[in-house]
Amino acid sequence: MRSRSALRSRLRAIAATSALIAAAGALAGEVTLKSAWLRPAAAGMDEAQAYVDIVSEADLELVGASTPFAKKVELVLVAMNNEPPEPKVVATLPVPAGKTTRLAYRGSHLRLVEITKSFGNGSTVPLTLAFKSRDGKDVSATVDAEVRGLLLPQQMPALTPKDRAPAPKAAAPAEAR
C-alpha cells in the first residue's frame, strides 16, 4: 500500500513538472515577429530604424530589443496627434493579444543606436525583442530583419571616366536655325 502511495506521489510530481515545462514552452511560442526590415547603414552611423509586425497570443509589454549590429536599441513611440509627428523614446510599448502591433516606417519603430557593423541590401540583421507578460514572466523572440532600400556608398557601382563625361549638347531644332 505504501509503495502505491509513493508511486502516485512521484507520478504527480512528474506530471506537474511536465505541465510547467509545457507552459513555459507555450509562453515562449506565443509571440510572432513578421515583415521585419530596415534600410542599409554603415558602421559608425549614429542610428538606423528597424520595423517589424508583432503578433502575440497574450497581452505583453515590449520592454527592449538588441542586435549585434548596434550598441543599443531604443523603443520609439511616434505620436500621430501632432503635426509634425513627435518621436519619443519610451521604456515600454504595449502589445495587445490577438492584434498586430506594427512598428512601421513613419510610425513607432526600433532605433538602432551607434551602428557597429555595416549592413547593405540583401543582408539580414538579427533583432531580439524582449517582452514582459502580465504575470511578470520574460518572453523573447528573434527575427532576421531584411535590409532593403537605398544603397550605401560602397554598394554604388564604380563610375568610369566615360560615366563622368558631360552629356553631349543636343543639336538645335531645325526651326531655330
TORLUM-119616 format. One line per 5 residues: number of its first residue (from 1); their letters; for each residue x, y, z of N, C-alpha, C, CB. Coordinates in steps of 0.02 Angstrom, whole numbers, plus 50000, padded with zeros to 5 digits. Glycine has a CB too. Layout:
REM TORLUM-119616
NUM = A = X,Y,Z,X,Y,Z,X,Y,Z,X,Y,Z | ...
This chain:
REM TORLUM-119616
1 = MRSRS = 50041,49941,50000,50000,50000,50000,50043,50063,50000,49954,50000,50060 | 50096,50061,50040,50139,50118,50046,50176,50132,49980,50189,50108,50102 | 50196,50081,49944,50232,50090,49881,50186,50120,49828,50261,50023,49857 | 50121,50102,49830,50074,50133,49783,50068,50208,49796,50005,50100,49787 | 50066,50228,49858,50061,50298,49876,50124,50336,49854,50051,50305,49952
6 = ALRSR = 50182,50305,49864,50244,50337,49842,50246,50343,49766,50305,50296,49867 | 50222,50291,49732,50220,50292,49659,50173,50347,49634,50198,50223,49631 | 50115,50354,49665,50068,50407,49646,50099,50476,49656,50002,50401,49687 | 50133,50486,49712,50166,50550,49726,50218,50565,49673,50199,50549,49796 | 50257,50515,49654,50308,50526,49603,50276,50542,49535,50353,50464,49596
11 = LRAIA = 50222,50507,49518,50187,50520,49455,50158,50590,49454,50132,50468,49444 | 50130,50612,49511,50103,50680,49515,50159,50732,49506,50068,50691,49583 | 50217,50719,49537,50274,50765,49530,50297,50768,49458,50332,50743,49576 | 50300,50710,49425,50320,50708,49355,50269,50745,49312,50328,50635,49331 | 50206,50734,49325,50153,50768,49286,50156,50843,49297,50083,50741,49306
16 = ATSAL = 50167,50865,49359,50171,50937,49373,50231,50968,49339,50174,50949,49449 | 50288,50934,49341,50348,50959,49307,50337,50963,49232,50409,50913,49322 | 50306,50912,49203,50292,50912,49131,50245,50970,49113,50261,50845,49110 | 50195,50983,49155,50148,51037,49142,50184,51105,49144,50091,51036,49193 | 50230,51114,49192,50268,51176,49196,50312,51186,49134,50311,51177,49259
21 = IAAAG = 50345,51133,49113,50388,51136,49053,50345,51153,48992,50426,51070,49042 | 50288,51121,48985,50243,51135,48928,50218,51207,48930,50184,51086,48928 | 50201,51232,48990,50177,51300,48996,50231,51350,48977,50152,51314,49068 | 50292,51336,48998,50348,51381,48980,50358,51381,48904,50413,51360,49016 | 50354,51324,48873,50360,51319,48800,50304,51356,48764,50361,51247,48778
26 = ALAGE = 50244,51352,48791,50187,51387,48760,50196,51462,48766,50121,51365,48793 | 50221,51485,48824,50231,51556,48834,50283,51583,48784,50253,51571,48905 | 50338,51547,48775,50390,51569,48730,50367,51568,48657,50453,51525,48737 | 50319,51526,48641,50296,51520,48572,50238,51566,48555,50276,51451,48558 | 50217,51610,48600,50157,51649,48588,50170,51714,48551,50124,51664,48653
31 = VTLKS = 50233,51731,48536,50249,51793,48500,50275,51775,48431,50301,51834,48539 | 50248,51810,48381,50271,51801,48312,50294,51869,48286,50215,51771,48267 | 50353,51870,48257,50380,51931,48226,50379,51921,48151,50452,51947,48251 | 50350,51969,48114,50342,51962,48042,50363,52026,48006,50270,51944,48024 | 50380,52019,47942,50393,52076,47898,50445,52124,47925,50329,52114,47884
36 = AWLRP = 50497,52099,47958,50548,52142,47987,50595,52167,47932,50588,52104,48041 | 50610,52232,47934,50655,52261,47884,50687,52325,47910,50618,52274,47818 | 50740,52346,47877,50772,52410,47890,50812,52430,47829,50816,52406,47953 | 50831,52493,47827,50870,52519,47771,50945,52505,47785,50857,52595,47761 | 50986,52506,47732,51058,52496,47741,51088,52550,47786,51094,52496,47673
41 = AAAGM = 51142,52532,47821,51178,52580,47863,51251,52559,47866,51147,52584,47935 | 51294,52608,47874,51366,52594,47879,51389,52597,47952,51406,52645,47836 | 51440,52557,47968,51468,52559,48035,51490,52631,48050,51528,52510,48042 | 51476,52653,48110,51493,52721,48130,51436,52770,48124,51550,52745,48089 | 51383,52751,48089,51325,52795,48085,51293,52802,48154,51273,52769,48032
46 = DEAQA = 51260,52859,48166,51229,52871,48231,51170,52824,48243,51206,52943,48235 | 51129,52812,48192,51069,52772,48203,51042,52743,48138,51016,52814,48237 | 50998,52695,48147,50958,52665,48092,50891,52645,48123,50995,52603,48059 | 50840,52643,48082,50774,52624,48108,50755,52555,48082,50721,52677,48087 | 50725,52515,48125,50702,52449,48107,50627,52445,48118,50739,52394,48148
51 = YVDIV = 50594,52404,48076,50521,52399,48077,50502,52325,48079,50490,52434,48013 | 50448,52309,48115,50426,52240,48122,50353,52238,48143,50471,52202,48173 | 50318,52186,48122,50250,52173,48146,50254,52121,48201,50203,52149,48087 | 50220,52134,48257,50221,52089,48315,50150,52064,48327,50249,52125,48379 | 50143,51998,48332,50079,51967,48348,50089,51922,48409,50051,51925,48286
56 = SEADL = 50045,51930,48458,50051,51891,48520,49984,51859,48538,50075,51936,48577 | 49988,51801,48568,49928,51767,48592,49906,51793,48660,49940,51692,48596 | 49950,51831,48694,49935,51858,48760,49954,51931,48762,49972,51818,48816 | 49924,51969,48807,49945,52039,48817,50016,52040,48843,49896,52075,48866 | 50058,52080,48810,50128,52086,48829,50148,52159,48828,50174,52045,48783
61 = ELVGA = 50206,52174,48856,50239,52239,48851,50306,52227,48817,50247,52274,48922 | 50319,52263,48763,50386,52262,48733,50430,52304,48778,50385,52289,48658 | 50482,52275,48807,50524,52310,48856,50595,52323,48832,50526,52271,48920 | 50612,52297,48774,50680,52309,48750,50693,52270,48686,50731,52290,48802 | 50752,52283,48658,50774,52248,48598,50850,52252,48594,50741,52278,48533
66 = STPFA = 50879,52206,48556,50951,52207,48548,50970,52178,48480,50985,52167,48605 | 51031,52194,48459,51059,52167,48397,51135,52173,48403,51032,52205,48334 | 51172,52127,48373,51245,52134,48373,51270,52189,48326,51277,52067,48354 | 51226,52222,48289,51245,52272,48240,51242,52344,48269,51200,52268,48180 | 51222,52352,48332,51219,52419,48363,51234,52413,48437,51149,52451,48351
71 = KKVEL = 51257,52469,48465,51273,52469,48537,51211,52463,48580,51311,52533,48556 | 51155,52492,48557,51092,52485,48593,51034,52494,48545,51087,52536,48652 | 50975,52474,48568,50914,52482,48528,50863,52517,48573,50887,52413,48502 | 50834,52571,48547,50783,52609,48584,50714,52595,48555,50798,52684,48582 | 50663,52597,48598,50594,52592,48578,50569,52663,48567,50550,52553,48632
76 = VLVAM = 50543,52677,48507,50522,52745,48491,50447,52744,48476,50562,52772,48431 | 50410,52784,48515,50339,52793,48505,50329,52857,48466,50300,52795,48574 | 50292,52854,48411,50279,52914,48371,50205,52932,48380,50296,52902,48296 | 50194,52989,48412,50126,53013,48423,50101,53047,48359,50122,53063,48483 | 50047,53022,48332,50021,53048,48269,49969,53103,48278,49991,52992,48228
81 = NNEPP = 49960,53126,48341,49909,53177,48353,49936,53248,48345,49880,53168,48422 | 49998,53255,48327,50027,53322,48316,50057,53326,48246,50082,53337,48369 | 50061,53386,48220,50095,53398,48156,50157,53438,48170,50049,53434,48105 | 50215,53419,48157,50234,53352,48133,50232,53301,48189,50304,53354,48101 | 50232,53237,48171,50231,53185,48223,50291,53192,48269,50230,53114,48190
86 = EPKVV = 50281,53174,48333,50334,53182,48382,50360,53114,48405,50310,53222,48442 | 50421,53095,48384,50450,53032,48409,50475,53041,48480,50508,53008,48362 | 50464,52990,48522,50484,52993,48592,50509,52925,48613,50424,53016,48637 | 50569,52922,48642,50597,52860,48667,50558,52841,48730,50674,52866,48682 | 50535,52779,48733,50495,52755,48789,50525,52691,48818,50421,52742,48767
91 = ATLPV = 50506,52674,48879,50532,52614,48911,50494,52552,48889,50527,52621,48987 | 50430,52559,48872,50389,52501,48852,50340,52522,48797,50352,52472,48912 | 50319,52472,48760,50264,52480,48711,50215,52423,48722,50291,52481,48637 | 50150,52437,48725,50101,52383,48735,50094,52340,48672,50033,52412,48754 | 50085,52275,48683,50072,52227,48629,50008,52190,48649,50134,52177,48618
96 = PAGKT = 49950,52213,48625,49887,52181,48644,49879,52112,48612,49829,52225,48626 | 49847,52067,48647,49835,51999,48623,49791,51999,48561,49804,51956,48678 | 49808,51956,48514,49766,51945,48455,49766,52001,48403,49697,51935,48477 | 49806,52052,48413,49810,52108,48365,49881,52114,48341,49785,52174,48397 | 49889,52143,48282,49956,52156,48256,49979,52224,48281,49958,52153,48178
101 = TRLAY = 50036,52224,48315,50068,52287,48336,50120,52302,48283,50100,52281,48409 | 50111,52356,48247,50154,52372,48190,50203,52427,48209,50112,52394,48130 | 50267,52410,48206,50320,52459,48211,50339,52473,48139,50383,52433,48256 | 50321,52531,48113,50322,52543,48041,50355,52609,48023,50252,52543,48014 | 50375,52613,47960,50404,52673,47931,50356,52732,47944,50418,52664,47855
106 = RGSHL = 50383,52788,47967,50345,52848,47984,50299,52838,48045,50304,52870,47925 | 50310,52785,48083,50272,52772,48143,50318,52749,48198,50217,52720,48130 | 50290,52720,48250,50331,52693,48304,50379,52642,48275,50287,52661,48360 | 50440,52638,48303,50491,52595,48273,50545,52578,48324,50523,52630,48212 | 50593,52538,48303,50652,52523,48342,50709,52567,48315,50671,52447,48339
111 = RLVEI = 50745,52601,48359,50801,52642,48337,50866,52607,48359,50797,52715,48367 | 50905,52585,48310,50971,52557,48323,51019,52615,48331,50994,52508,48266 | 51053,52618,48388,51096,52675,48405,51169,52654,48402,51078,52703,48475 | 51211,52695,48371,51282,52684,48362,51294,52618,48326,51318,52684,48430 | 51287,52620,48261,51294,52561,48219,51366,52535,48223,51274,52577,48145
116 = TKSFG = 51375,52471,48238,51442,52443,48247,51465,52403,48186,51443,52398,48308 | 51418,52378,48145,51435,52339,48085,51392,52364,48028,51424,52263,48097 | 51422,52370,47969,51384,52391,47910,51337,52336,47888,51432,52410,47852 | 51280,52357,47860,51234,52309,47830,51204,52340,47768,51178,52287,47880 | 51204,52301,47714,51181,52326,47650,51124,52284,47622,51237,52328,47600
121 = NGSTV = 51098,52306,47565,51042,52271,47533,51056,52197,47525,51027,52303,47465 | 51005,52158,47538,51010,52085,47529,51036,52049,47591,51055,52070,47472 | 51063,52085,47640,51086,52052,47701,51030,52052,47752,51150,52087,47729 | 51042,52021,47808,50993,52021,47862,51027,52043,47927,50961,51950,47871 | 50987,52071,47971,51011,52094,48036,50969,52059,48089,51007,52173,48043
126 = PLTLA = 51000,52019,48133,50960,51987,48186,50937,52037,48238,51001,51931,48219 | 50873,52034,48255,50844,52075,48308,50812,52030,48359,50792,52126,48278 | 50827,52041,48422,50794,52005,48476,50752,52054,48516,50846,51968,48522 | 50688,52040,48520,50642,52083,48557,50626,52051,48624,50577,52097,48517 | 50626,52091,48677,50613,52066,48745,50545,52092,48768,50669,52089,48794
131 = FKSRD = 50505,52047,48797,50437,52063,48820,50429,52042,48892,50384,52029,48775 | 50380,52072,48925,50358,52050,48992,50285,52033,48987,50370,52106,49046 | 50266,51975,49015,50195,51956,49016,50162,51990,49075,50188,51878,49021 | 50096,51985,49078,50058,52017,49133,50079,51990,49201,49983,52006,49124 | 50099,51926,49203,50119,51897,49267,50194,51905,49279,50101,51823,49269
136 = GKDVS = 50228,51947,49239,50298,51964,49252,50349,51918,49221,50309,51966,49323 | 50327,51870,49181,50375,51823,49150,50408,51856,49090,50339,51758,49129 | 50472,51840,49081,50510,51865,49024,50497,51821,48963,50586,51866,49040 | 50486,51854,48907,50475,51819,48843,50519,51854,48792,50398,51821,48821 | 50549,51816,48747,50589,51848,48695,50575,51814,48628,50664,51846,48711
141 = ATVDA = 50587,51851,48575,50578,51824,48508,50631,51856,48464,50506,51838,48479 | 50657,51817,48416,50710,51841,48372,50687,51836,48300,50775,51802,48383 | 50708,51884,48260,50692,51885,48189,50752,51911,48151,50628,51929,48175 | 50761,51888,48089,50812,51916,48045,50779,51969,48002,50846,51860,48002 | 50795,52032,48014,50766,52087,47977,50801,52094,47909,50771,52154,48017
146 = EVRGL = 50761,52100,47857,50787,52106,47789,50810,52178,47778,50734,52085,47736 | 50869,52186,47749,50895,52252,47733,50876,52268,47661,50972,52257,47743 | 50842,52325,47652,50820,52344,47585,50813,52420,47580,50753,52310,47566 | 50817,52445,47520,50808,52517,47511,50868,52549,47479,50794,52550,47577 | 50883,52610,47500,50937,52649,47472,51004,52612,47479,50941,52718,47505
151 = LLPQQ = 51048,52624,47431,51113,52591,47433,51163,52630,47475,51140,52581,47363 | 51208,52594,47508,51264,52626,47541,51313,52650,47488,51299,52578,47591 | 51354,52701,47501,51402,52725,47450,51447,52669,47424,51445,52780,47479 | 51469,52623,47467,51513,52570,47445,51477,52518,47402,51545,52536,47505 | 51410,52520,47400,51372,52474,47358,51358,52503,47289,51307,52456,47392
156 = MPALT = 51371,52567,47281,51358,52600,47217,51408,52574,47165,51363,52677,47223 | 51387,52565,47103,51434,52543,47051,51487,52597,47040,51397,52527,46985 | 51547,52575,47026,51602,52622,47014,51589,52660,46949,51670,52585,47011 | 51606,52724,46950,51598,52766,46890,51661,52760,46847,51583,52840,46908 | 51653,52754,46783,51709,52754,46737,51718,52825,46710,51699,52703,46679
161 = PKDRA = 51775,52842,46681,51784,52909,46653,51729,52926,46603,51852,52915,46619 | 51705,52875,46566,51652,52887,46517,51588,52910,46553,51638,52823,46476 | 51574,52879,46612,51514,52897,46650,51518,52968,46676,51504,52849,46709 | 51579,52992,46690,51588,53059,46718,51587,53114,46666,51653,53061,46756 | 51593,53097,46602,51594,53147,46549,51527,53182,46544,51613,53115,46481
166 = PAPKA = 51527,53247,46530,51462,53282,46524,51424,53256,46463,51473,53358,46518 | 51360,53259,46469,51317,53237,46413,51326,53284,46354,51242,53235,46435 | 51327,53256,46292,51335,53300,46233,51275,53346,46227,51343,53257,46169 | 51288,53406,46200,51234,53454,46191,51193,53433,46131,51261,53526,46182 | 51128,53438,46138,51083,53419,46083,51087,53473,46029,51010,53409,46109
171 = AAPAE = 51080,53452,45968,51079,53499,45912,51017,53541,45917,51083,53462,45844 | 51023,53604,45896,50966,53648,45898,50914,53625,45847,50987,53721,45883 | 50850,53632,45863,50798,53611,45816,50805,53649,45749,50729,53624,45845 | 50784,53618,45696,50792,53645,45629,50756,53713,45623,50764,53596,45577 | 50702,53723,45657,50664,53786,45652,50703,53844,45683,50596,53780,45687
176 = AR = 50746,53831,45732,50782,53883,45766,50842,53909,45724,50807,53858,45834 | 50864,53871,45674,50922,53890,45634,50906,53942,45586,50950,53833,45599
